[in-house]
């Protein structure tokens, strides 16, 4: 599930092709470049491309996406070209590694980009599961329910990952840092959204199972004495008897 403005509906590919695409900023950089830059700035560390990938998975990956390492390297090259990041070689034991850091120019650019929030563009929900259900036609409910169950498992895994990330952040003493105050609020929002998503999808599943599927048939052994409809003629007879008693009185 992903929310995006109408101007970003073309996805990352459109930003790659069109330097002036919405969200690309004055320098013509795609959103992913700012995502990579933001990971460097928020973590305030010298990171390899692989470490940026891991940080992204446990942060922005929960509400946006975590690009592949190859994609991250392309964006790092752009950032370096624009003077927004620098690279340097370090040695860890016998290993030589390339790490990246944000520059003051990169910090200023990210601040300007983040402050240029979307305006009044309509927000669209990209939900692959909803699209498949909408296009299901006369498909059998059993297959759709199985797909929903797999999706619910995926959402639960996302919740577990985010809870782990927050617990790990507390263990490392990262959550109280001023530079992370907004990212923490977004993490809380994302967690609430995931819990809400589970509740909404479970209700949708029940509506399919009970309204279209065979849930009612599977529960035929449920006691029915507490809920039954009295036949119309029985009610009429009862009313007639009541009138007779009234006349007799």
Residue frames as qw, qx, qy, qz and C-alpha x, y, z in Angstrom:
[[0.000, 0.890, 0.456, 0.000, 0.00, 0.00, 0.00],
 [0.452, -0.112, 0.042, 0.884, 1.34, 3.40, -0.93],
 [0.128, 0.896, 0.355, -0.234, -0.02, 6.93, -0.87],
 [0.458, -0.085, 0.281, 0.839, 1.29, 9.45, -3.37],
 [0.240, 0.623, 0.113, -0.736, 0.31, 12.74, -4.92],
 [0.740, 0.591, 0.306, -0.096, -1.08, 12.78, -8.40],
 [0.294, 0.884, -0.349, -0.102, 2.04, 14.51, -9.65],
 [0.189, -0.548, 0.815, 0.002, 4.15, 11.57, -8.48],
 [0.866, 0.123, 0.340, -0.345, 1.83, 8.91, -9.86],
 [0.724, 0.587, -0.353, -0.089, 4.27, 8.11, -12.64],
 [0.933, -0.311, 0.016, 0.179, 6.61, 6.66, -10.05],
 [0.508, -0.641, 0.337, 0.466, 10.36, 6.72, -9.81],
 [0.618, 0.213, 0.546, 0.524, 10.80, 5.93, -13.48],
 [0.235, 0.878, 0.325, 0.260, 9.17, 9.20, -14.51],
 [0.315, -0.920, 0.146, 0.182, 11.54, 11.16, -12.26],
 [0.668, -0.258, 0.489, 0.499, 14.45, 9.35, -13.87],
 [0.494, 0.468, 0.527, 0.509, 13.33, 10.41, -17.35],
 [0.060, 0.835, 0.257, 0.482, 12.16, 13.93, -16.58],
 [0.443, 0.040, -0.427, 0.788, 14.49, 16.11, -14.49],
 [0.204, -0.231, 0.089, -0.947, 11.66, 18.57, -13.96],
 [0.514, -0.374, -0.739, -0.223, 9.29, 15.91, -12.63],
 [0.492, -0.718, 0.027, -0.491, 7.35, 16.84, -9.47],
 [0.849, -0.519, 0.097, 0.027, 9.35, 16.11, -6.37],
 [0.847, 0.256, -0.040, 0.464, 12.66, 16.31, -8.21],
 [0.436, -0.721, -0.048, 0.536, 13.69, 19.70, -6.82],
 [0.232, 0.908, -0.144, -0.317, 15.55, 22.53, -8.49],
 [0.185, -0.590, 0.725, 0.303, 18.59, 20.38, -9.32],
 [0.709, 0.302, -0.442, -0.460, 16.56, 17.86, -11.29],
 [0.059, 0.258, -0.943, 0.200, 17.27, 15.02, -8.88],
 [0.600, -0.302, -0.627, -0.394, 14.67, 12.27, -8.44],
 [0.648, -0.630, 0.068, -0.422, 13.06, 11.58, -5.09],
 [0.958, -0.154, -0.158, 0.182, 15.30, 8.57, -4.52],
 [0.515, 0.438, -0.279, 0.681, 18.38, 10.81, -4.56],
 [0.271, -0.599, 0.237, -0.715, 16.90, 12.84, -1.70],
 [0.909, -0.353, -0.095, -0.202, 15.96, 9.60, 0.05],
 [0.850, 0.098, -0.255, 0.450, 19.61, 8.47, -0.06],
 [0.209, 0.523, -0.244, 0.790, 20.80, 11.91, 1.00],
 [0.562, -0.587, 0.042, -0.581, 18.30, 11.93, 3.85],
 [0.943, -0.246, -0.209, 0.083, 19.52, 8.59, 5.19],
 [0.633, 0.253, -0.279, 0.676, 23.07, 10.01, 5.32],
 [0.047, -0.529, 0.164, -0.831, 21.93, 13.19, 7.06],
 [0.716, -0.515, -0.073, -0.466, 19.45, 11.69, 9.53],
 [0.936, -0.212, -0.200, 0.197, 21.83, 8.93, 10.62],
 [0.080, -0.942, 0.318, -0.075, 24.75, 11.42, 10.61],
 [0.773, -0.344, 0.496, 0.197, 27.18, 8.64, 9.77],
 [0.217, 0.560, -0.660, -0.451, 29.68, 7.68, 7.09],
 [0.793, 0.107, 0.532, -0.276, 27.96, 4.79, 5.35],
 [0.186, -0.145, 0.822, 0.519, 28.67, 2.39, 2.54],
 [0.467, 0.010, -0.439, -0.767, 26.05, 1.87, -0.17],
 [0.512, -0.194, -0.835, -0.060, 25.11, -1.43, 1.47],
 [0.199, -0.285, -0.646, 0.680, 24.69, 0.23, 4.86],
 [0.282, 0.121, -0.045, -0.951, 22.47, 2.89, 3.32],
 [0.526, -0.102, -0.697, -0.477, 20.33, 0.07, 1.94],
 [0.426, -0.277, -0.810, 0.292, 19.99, -1.50, 5.40],
 [0.019, -0.244, -0.385, 0.890, 19.18, 1.85, 7.05],
 [0.388, 0.044, -0.312, -0.866, 16.56, 2.54, 4.39],
 [0.486, -0.189, -0.826, -0.215, 14.95, -0.87, 4.91],
 [0.387, -0.398, -0.714, 0.426, 14.46, -0.20, 8.60],
 [0.010, -0.410, -0.242, 0.880, 13.27, 3.40, 8.19],
 [0.392, 0.380, -0.172, -0.820, 11.78, 4.80, 4.99],
 [0.213, 0.069, -0.912, -0.345, 11.26, 1.29, 3.65],
 [0.064, 0.348, 0.866, -0.354, 8.24, 0.94, 5.93],
 [0.279, 0.710, 0.427, -0.485, 6.32, 3.79, 4.32],
 [0.374, 0.745, -0.281, -0.475, 8.05, 4.53, 0.99],
 [0.966, 0.238, -0.093, 0.039, 10.58, 2.06, -0.34],
 [0.534, -0.647, 0.454, 0.299, 14.16, 0.86, 0.04],
 [0.627, 0.687, -0.292, -0.224, 16.04, 1.05, -3.27],
 [0.970, 0.044, -0.025, 0.236, 18.49, -1.63, -4.37],
 [0.576, -0.573, 0.196, 0.550, 22.20, -1.13, -3.74],
 [0.490, 0.217, 0.481, 0.694, 22.82, -0.62, -7.46],
 [0.022, 0.833, 0.404, 0.378, 20.20, 2.15, -7.48],
 [0.473, -0.844, -0.072, 0.242, 21.70, 3.70, -4.37],
 [0.609, -0.256, 0.308, 0.685, 25.12, 3.83, -6.03],
 [0.307, 0.532, 0.464, 0.638, 23.65, 5.67, -9.02],
 [0.213, -0.916, -0.279, -0.196, 22.05, 8.23, -6.76],
 [0.617, -0.643, 0.068, 0.448, 25.27, 8.65, -4.77],
 [0.544, 0.105, 0.371, 0.745, 27.10, 9.41, -8.01],
 [0.065, 0.760, 0.393, 0.513, 24.55, 12.13, -8.77],
 [0.459, -0.871, -0.162, 0.074, 24.85, 13.59, -5.28],
 [0.650, -0.384, 0.201, 0.624, 28.63, 13.69, -5.55],
 [0.408, 0.404, 0.425, 0.700, 28.36, 15.34, -8.97],
 [0.121, -0.827, -0.294, -0.463, 26.22, 18.09, -7.45],
 [0.208, 0.427, -0.491, 0.730, 28.50, 18.52, -4.43],
 [0.650, -0.477, -0.009, -0.591, 25.84, 17.21, -2.05],
 [0.925, -0.347, 0.156, -0.003, 27.85, 14.19, -0.89],
 [0.190, 0.739, -0.646, -0.015, 31.46, 13.08, -0.78],
 [0.986, -0.056, -0.155, -0.018, 33.10, 9.69, -0.78],
 [0.036, -0.756, 0.634, -0.157, 36.25, 8.49, 0.92],
 [0.798, 0.118, -0.591, 0.011, 38.05, 5.21, 1.32],
 [0.501, -0.628, 0.470, -0.365, 38.53, 3.59, 4.71],
 [0.508, 0.253, -0.823, 0.031, 40.17, 0.37, 5.80],
 [0.761, -0.401, 0.243, -0.449, 38.47, -2.08, 8.13],
 [0.834, -0.224, 0.483, 0.145, 41.09, -4.68, 8.86],
 [0.409, -0.164, 0.644, 0.626, 42.35, -5.74, 5.47],
 [0.317, 0.644, 0.668, 0.198, 39.21, -4.62, 3.71],
 [0.105, -0.109, 0.114, 0.982, 39.07, -1.38, 1.81],
 [0.117, 0.659, 0.740, -0.069, 35.62, 0.23, 1.82],
 [0.082, 0.298, 0.215, 0.926, 34.09, 3.32, 0.27],
 [0.108, -0.606, -0.677, 0.403, 31.88, 5.35, 2.57],
 [0.101, 0.566, 0.369, 0.730, 29.76, 8.38, 1.83],
 [0.200, -0.479, -0.493, 0.698, 28.90, 11.50, 3.79],
 [0.174, 0.866, 0.434, 0.174, 26.56, 14.41, 3.20],
 [0.402, 0.153, -0.058, 0.901, 28.01, 17.89, 2.67],
 [0.046, 0.436, 0.379, -0.815, 26.69, 21.22, 3.99],
 [0.311, 0.189, -0.406, -0.838, 25.38, 21.88, 0.49],
 [0.356, -0.178, -0.885, -0.240, 23.55, 18.57, 0.63],
 [0.142, -0.412, -0.726, 0.532, 22.02, 19.48, 3.98],
 [0.178, 0.378, 0.062, -0.906, 20.78, 22.80, 2.61],
 [0.352, 0.084, -0.654, -0.664, 19.39, 21.13, -0.51],
 [0.295, -0.280, -0.913, 0.026, 17.55, 18.48, 1.51],
 [0.016, -0.430, -0.537, 0.725, 16.09, 21.10, 3.81],
 [0.281, 0.313, -0.197, -0.885, 14.80, 23.13, 0.86],
 [0.368, -0.016, -0.813, -0.450, 13.40, 20.00, -0.81],
 [0.235, -0.334, -0.878, 0.249, 11.63, 18.75, 2.32],
 [0.073, 0.421, 0.372, -0.824, 10.09, 22.17, 3.01],
 [0.369, 0.209, -0.406, -0.809, 8.58, 22.24, -0.48],
 [0.369, 0.138, 0.884, -0.251, 5.82, 19.87, 0.57],
 [0.075, 0.360, 0.780, 0.507, 3.10, 18.85, -1.90],
 [0.220, -0.033, 0.083, -0.971, 0.36, 21.43, -2.27],
 [0.631, 0.155, 0.372, -0.663, -3.26, 20.73, -3.08],
 [0.427, 0.257, -0.766, -0.406, -2.62, 17.84, -5.47],
 [0.871, -0.216, -0.016, -0.441, -5.07, 14.98, -4.89],
 [0.244, -0.468, 0.842, -0.112, -3.63, 12.03, -3.02],
 [0.822, 0.141, -0.394, -0.387, -4.04, 8.60, -4.54],
 [0.673, -0.401, 0.596, -0.173, -3.79, 5.23, -2.84],
 [0.568, 0.425, -0.665, -0.233, -1.76, 2.61, -4.71],
 [0.613, -0.265, 0.656, -0.351, -2.87, -0.73, -3.28],
 [0.257, 0.274, -0.839, -0.395, -2.05, -3.77, -5.48],
 [0.085, 0.197, 0.954, -0.211, -4.38, -6.03, -3.49],
 [0.356, 0.547, 0.404, -0.641, -7.32, -3.67, -3.95],
 [0.363, 0.497, -0.460, -0.640, -6.62, -3.48, -7.69],
 [0.152, 0.104, -0.966, -0.184, -6.65, -7.28, -7.96],
 [0.176, 0.371, 0.818, -0.402, -9.88, -7.54, -5.99],
 [0.360, 0.568, 0.087, -0.735, -11.49, -4.83, -8.09],
 [0.429, 0.447, -0.594, -0.513, -10.59, -6.77, -11.23],
 [0.304, -0.147, 0.929, -0.149, -11.55, -10.16, -9.79],
 [0.503, 0.038, -0.527, -0.684, -14.86, -10.35, -11.67],
 [0.872, -0.221, -0.098, -0.425, -16.51, -13.73, -11.00],
 [0.388, 0.405, -0.784, 0.267, -13.42, -15.33, -9.46],
 [0.720, -0.398, -0.569, -0.005, -13.98, -17.90, -6.74],
 [0.373, -0.870, 0.121, -0.299, -13.82, -16.40, -3.23],
 [0.909, -0.353, 0.060, 0.214, -11.41, -19.10, -2.00],
 [0.708, 0.296, 0.040, 0.639, -8.54, -17.84, -4.14],
 [0.024, 0.771, -0.007, 0.636, -9.15, -14.23, -3.15],
 [0.680, -0.711, 0.039, -0.175, -9.29, -15.11, 0.53],
 [0.896, -0.126, 0.034, 0.425, -5.96, -16.91, 0.20],
 [0.453, 0.526, 0.015, 0.719, -4.42, -13.82, -1.39],
 [0.317, -0.810, 0.007, -0.493, -5.80, -11.65, 1.43],
 [0.855, -0.511, 0.011, 0.084, -4.34, -14.02, 4.04],
 [0.774, 0.135, 0.015, 0.619, -0.91, -13.79, 2.42],
 [0.145, 0.696, 0.018, 0.703, -1.19, -10.00, 2.39],
 [0.586, -0.760, -0.012, -0.279, -2.13, -9.95, 6.09],
 [0.893, -0.266, 0.006, 0.362, 0.96, -12.03, 6.85],
 [0.552, 0.412, 0.035, 0.724, 3.08, -9.51, 4.94],
 [0.181, -0.794, -0.020, -0.581, 1.61, -6.58, 6.88],
 [0.786, -0.618, -0.008, -0.024, 2.25, -8.38, 10.17],
 [0.825, 0.014, 0.008, 0.565, 5.87, -8.95, 9.15],
 [0.252, 0.632, 0.023, 0.733, 6.17, -5.22, 8.44],
 [0.510, -0.781, -0.018, -0.360, 4.82, -4.46, 11.91],
 [0.893, -0.376, 0.007, 0.248, 7.32, -6.86, 13.48],
 [0.666, 0.295, 0.024, 0.685, 10.18, -5.29, 11.51],
 [0.002, 0.736, 0.012, 0.677, 9.19, -1.76, 12.50],
 [0.696, -0.697, -0.009, -0.172, 8.75, -2.71, 16.16],
 [0.881, -0.148, 0.009, 0.449, 12.21, -4.33, 16.04],
 [0.451, 0.523, 0.025, 0.723, 13.69, -1.22, 14.42],
 [0.280, -0.800, 0.013, -0.530, 12.27, 1.01, 17.12],
 [0.843, -0.536, 0.019, 0.043, 13.44, -1.31, 19.89],
 [0.804, 0.102, 0.026, 0.585, 16.91, -1.43, 18.35],
 [0.197, 0.694, 0.019, 0.692, 16.94, 2.35, 18.08],
 [0.550, -0.777, 0.037, -0.303, 16.10, 2.66, 21.77],
 [0.915, -0.288, 0.027, 0.281, 18.85, 0.18, 22.62],
 [0.652, 0.256, 0.064, 0.711, 21.40, 2.23, 20.69],
 [0.227, -0.623, -0.272, 0.697, 20.18, 5.51, 22.18],
 [0.236, 0.139, 0.484, 0.831, 19.20, 6.94, 18.79],
 [0.043, -0.677, -0.691, -0.250, 15.58, 7.89, 19.38],
 [0.272, -0.823, -0.315, 0.387, 16.25, 10.93, 21.52],
 [0.429, -0.134, 0.266, 0.853, 18.46, 12.71, 19.02],
 [0.236, 0.614, 0.187, -0.730, 17.00, 16.06, 17.83],
 [0.191, 0.371, -0.607, -0.677, 17.73, 15.28, 14.18],
 [0.140, -0.110, -0.962, -0.208, 15.44, 12.26, 14.40],
 [0.269, 0.239, 0.575, -0.734, 12.38, 13.88, 15.98],
 [0.599, 0.353, -0.123, -0.708, 10.37, 14.05, 12.75],
 [0.475, 0.239, -0.815, -0.231, 11.50, 10.65, 11.54],
 [0.003, 0.050, 0.903, -0.426, 10.30, 9.22, 14.85],
 [0.469, 0.318, 0.331, -0.754, 6.88, 10.78, 14.42],
 [0.603, 0.358, -0.472, -0.535, 6.67, 9.28, 10.95],
 [0.262, 0.149, -0.950, 0.081, 7.62, 5.88, 12.40],
 [0.240, 0.199, 0.730, -0.608, 4.76, 6.15, 14.88],
 [0.569, 0.398, -0.032, -0.719, 2.39, 7.14, 12.08],
 [0.485, 0.324, -0.742, -0.331, 3.54, 4.20, 9.98],
 [0.063, 0.015, -0.955, 0.290, 3.02, 1.75, 12.82],
 [0.409, 0.321, 0.504, -0.690, -0.50, 3.03, 13.46],
 [0.563, 0.426, -0.317, -0.633, -1.24, 2.79, 9.74],
 [0.343, 0.225, -0.903, -0.131, -0.10, -0.83, 9.61],
 [0.120, 0.160, 0.867, -0.457, -2.25, -1.82, 12.58],
 [0.487, 0.430, 0.218, -0.728, -5.21, -0.02, 11.01],
 [0.461, 0.387, -0.622, -0.502, -4.52, -1.76, 7.70],
 [0.119, 0.030, -0.988, 0.088, -4.76, -5.17, 9.36],
 [0.282, 0.339, 0.665, -0.603, -8.10, -4.27, 10.94],
 [0.498, 0.494, -0.083, -0.708, -9.56, -2.93, 7.69],
 [0.406, 0.331, -0.772, -0.360, -8.36, -5.85, 5.56],
 [0.032, 0.065, 0.964, -0.256, -9.66, -8.39, 8.09],
 [0.429, 0.431, 0.442, -0.659, -13.07, -6.76, 7.90],
 [0.500, 0.492, -0.405, -0.586, -12.92, -6.88, 4.09],
 [0.188, 0.204, -0.957, -0.091, -11.98, -10.54, 4.27],
 [0.224, 0.245, 0.834, -0.441, -14.97, -11.30, 6.47],
 [0.494, 0.497, 0.102, -0.706, -17.28, -9.42, 4.11],
 [0.464, 0.395, -0.669, -0.426, -16.07, -11.58, 1.22],
 [0.109, 0.093, -0.981, 0.131, -16.15, -14.80, 3.24],
 [0.222, 0.340, 0.759, -0.510, -19.60, -14.25, 4.77],
 [0.438, 0.558, 0.114, -0.695, -21.24, -12.31, 1.97],
 [0.611, 0.534, -0.426, -0.401, -19.93, -14.17, -1.08],
 [0.236, 0.364, -0.899, 0.065, -18.06, -17.17, 0.23],
 [0.691, -0.244, -0.639, -0.234, -19.25, -20.20, 2.17],
 [0.068, 0.267, -0.656, 0.703, -18.64, -19.05, 5.74],
 [0.627, -0.154, 0.196, -0.738, -22.34, -19.30, 6.57],
 [0.894, 0.075, -0.369, -0.242, -22.49, -22.88, 5.30],
 [0.533, 0.273, -0.689, 0.409, -19.42, -23.79, 7.31],
 [0.077, -0.123, 0.613, -0.776, -21.18, -22.58, 10.44],
 [0.567, -0.256, -0.524, -0.582, -24.44, -24.45, 9.88],
 [0.603, -0.290, -0.710, 0.219, -24.03, -26.14, 13.24],
 [0.045, 0.164, -0.336, 0.926, -24.29, -22.78, 15.01],
 [0.040, 0.461, 0.805, -0.371, -27.29, -22.74, 17.38],
 [0.023, -0.320, -0.439, -0.839, -30.23, -21.07, 15.64],
 [0.280, -0.620, -0.729, 0.080, -32.79, -21.07, 18.46],
 [0.247, -0.570, -0.263, 0.738, -31.81, -17.59, 19.55],
 [0.147, 0.450, -0.252, -0.844, -32.42, -16.07, 16.15],
 [0.228, 0.296, 0.884, 0.281, -35.42, -17.08, 14.08],
 [0.252, 0.001, -0.191, -0.949, -38.19, -15.46, 12.14],
 [0.379, 0.293, 0.773, -0.416, -41.76, -16.18, 13.17],
 [0.166, 0.325, 0.752, 0.550, -44.03, -16.91, 10.23],
 [0.199, -0.163, -0.097, -0.961, -46.57, -14.21, 9.30],
 [0.608, -0.353, -0.543, -0.459, -49.56, -16.50, 9.86],
 [0.571, -0.299, -0.640, 0.418, -48.36, -17.32, 13.38],
 [0.117, -0.071, -0.248, 0.959, -48.28, -13.63, 14.22],
 [0.398, -0.209, -0.333, -0.829, -51.76, -13.15, 12.73],
 [0.637, -0.354, -0.677, -0.106, -53.16, -16.05, 14.73],
 [0.425, -0.226, -0.536, 0.694, -51.68, -14.56, 17.83],
 [0.103, -0.036, 0.024, -0.994, -53.32, -11.23, 17.11],
 [0.545, -0.283, -0.525, -0.590, -56.69, -12.94, 16.51],
 [0.599, -0.341, -0.685, 0.235, -56.48, -14.78, 19.81],
 [0.231, -0.125, -0.354, 0.897, -55.72, -11.52, 21.52],
 [0.317, -0.151, -0.217, -0.911, -58.82, -9.91, 20.00],
 [0.620, -0.326, -0.661, -0.270, -60.99, -12.88, 21.06],
 [0.482, -0.289, -0.619, 0.549, -59.80, -12.57, 24.61],
 [0.017, -0.019, -0.133, 0.991, -60.55, -8.88, 24.54],
 [0.479, -0.238, -0.409, -0.739, -64.10, -9.45, 23.37],
 [0.624, -0.322, -0.711, 0.041, -64.64, -12.17, 25.97],
 [0.305, -0.157, -0.498, 0.797, -63.61, -9.74, 28.65]]
